[in-house]
Amino acid sequence: MQSHLLLLLLVAITPRSALACCKAHFIRKFNLTHAALATNVSGLTVDHARQAHVLSALSFVPGVLYDDPRSLRLEFGVRNGKMISFASTQPIPRRQASLVATPMPNTLPWDGFDSFKGLPKSTANAARLGWGKGKYTVKGELPKVPSHVRLHVGWFNETLPPFLDTEAGRGPVAFAHLDADLYTSTISVLDTLGSRCRLRVGTVLSFDEIFGPPGIEHEEMRALQEASASHGFTYSFITYLNHPKTLFGRAAVQVTSVAQRCR
């Protein structure tokens, strides 16, 4: 408790140095410098660094899983559509060079989920992080996205389950970008995917705000840990992004095992 209060005080007094301290704590705690690939942020804006991180995370998805037309490529938290438009159209670099010599075009279906009404009701912890109800509301028309991207409008718990019951949504998850911010939103997604056995060995889950200021580990990171325990899958960190000009750290994990009932 005392250490947490000290971190909060540091953020209030010297936000930049305190932020560096908080990010470094997470990186050490999960041994990211040795266990995961860091995104090179040299000369990149925050937005371009986020794109580079997502592309790096995508490169870890096994080709046999990503290229399967039945597989799901998902984003939760579409907002202005920039990230899903980028990720769904970039050639995917392959880490299994012996199997695929060159990057393959990225024109397979993607599915983006968002209420476009901003964040739902949040907790006091989320509000302290700047994630109050209605934050990130999209006004006007839905964002324009490539023709192979399908948008699902509504809260995740209302739109994801029925989508998974359709023919288009019956496959395993190859990749999911979770820009849901809140614990409640993130656990809703992971519980739905985990309970329906949609995760596979090799599935990559990329989180957009998983570490940073004090209290942030009670949101996306907490959801990941709880879902892993509840649904019997294990994971390892594969990439991370620590840009000095943003409060939040990004990271991706790859599923390394799933529950017996899901095999």
Number of C-alpha atoms within 10 A of each C-alpha: 5 7 8 11 11 13 19 17 13 18 19 11 11 10 16 16 11 21 22 17 17 22 21 15 14 16 20 11 9 13 12 19 12 12 14 19 18 17 22 14 17 8 8 13 13 16 12 13 19 22 19 18 26 28 19 22 27 28 19 23 24 18 19 12 19 25 16 13 12 18 22 27 25 23 24 25 26 27 22 17 19 14 20 25 20 16 20 23 16 14 17 22 21 20 17 13 10 8 11 12 11 12 14 14 12 17 15 17 18 24 22 23 22 24 21 24 17 19 21 16 15 17 16 11 16 19 14 14 18 10 20 19 16 14 15 15 15 17 12 7 7 14 15 12 18 15 10 15 21 14 19 19 17 14 20 20 15 13 15 22 15 10 14 18 11 10 9 14 18 15 19 21 24 28 25 24 24 24 22 25 22 29 21 18 23 23 23 20 21 22 19 18 19 22 14 15 19 21 29 21 19 22 27 30 29 26 25 23 23 27 28 25 23 21 16 23 17 15 23 24 21 18 23 22 14 14 23 19 11 14 21 16 21 17 20 16 20 21 24 30 25 25 21 14 9 13 18 19 23 21 26 28 22 24 18 15 18 20 16 8 8 16 10
